[in-house]
């Protein structure tokens, strides 16, 4: 789970730990309202996932916001550039 601008979001490309949340039953009309609130499918993307509630498994919708670009794992952009530069093939002389 990440936080940006005071709002939490989950990405689908990284599984670090279970996400703690709430499970609600909603009708199609409410799901459409939630899609608009979450900006589905342009800002957040709704995907079906398995959730565990006290040992019982359910299928549920969850909204994901996947980042674009490349993760800089160290948080040091200059370090990332130096590693990337060293991995690129050298031009012929």
N, C-alpha and C positions, 0 to 999 in steps of 0.2 A: 504494500500500500504506500502510495506517495501522497503528498499534500502540495498543492499549488494554488496560490491566491486564497488560502484559507479553506479550500475544498479538497476532501480526500478523493483519491481515485485509485483504481486497481488496473494493472496491466496484465495481459494474458500471456506474455512471453517469458515471465519470470515467476517461478513458484518458490517463495522463500518461507512462508509459514501460512497456517490457516487464517482466513479472514473472519473476524468476529462481526456478526451483523444480525439482522432481523429477517425473518421469513414471513411474508404476507400473502394471502390469497387475494387476487384482484380479478375483476372481470375485464373483458376486452376493451370497454370504454375507458376504464381507469388505466389500463396498460397503454392505451393510445395517449392519454394525458401525460403519463410518466415518460413516454418516448419524447414528447414535445419538450417537457421540462429538462430532460437529460440531453436533448439535441441529437437523438438517435435518427439516422445513422452517421451524421456528420461530425459531431463533437465526441459523443460517447457511442459505443456500439453495444447493442444488447445481444448477449449470447446465452444459450442454455447450458447450465452446469449442474453437477451433482452436489448436493449439500447434505451435511450430516446434522441432524437435530436430535440430540440425546440418544444417539445410537440408531436412529431411523434415517434411511436415505430418501431424499426427495430430489426431483428435478425442478430447477428454478431458473428464472431469468436473472442475469446479472449484467450490469453496465460496466464496460471496460473503456479505458482511454489509453490506447497504445501510443507510446512516443514515436516520433518520426526521427530518423537520423541514426547515428551510431552512438552507443553508450561509451562515455569516457570513464572507464572503471575507477581510475585514481582521482578524478576530479581535477587533474592537472592537464590543461590543454596543451601546453608546451611539451610536456612529457609524451603525450599522445602523438603529437606531430613528429617528435624525434623518433619514436618507435615506428611510426608509419613510414617515415622517410627511409629508415634503415631497411624496411621490408620491401620497398619498391625496387624493381630491377634497375640496375645502373645503366645509363645510356651508353651506347658504343662510343669509343674514342676515335 
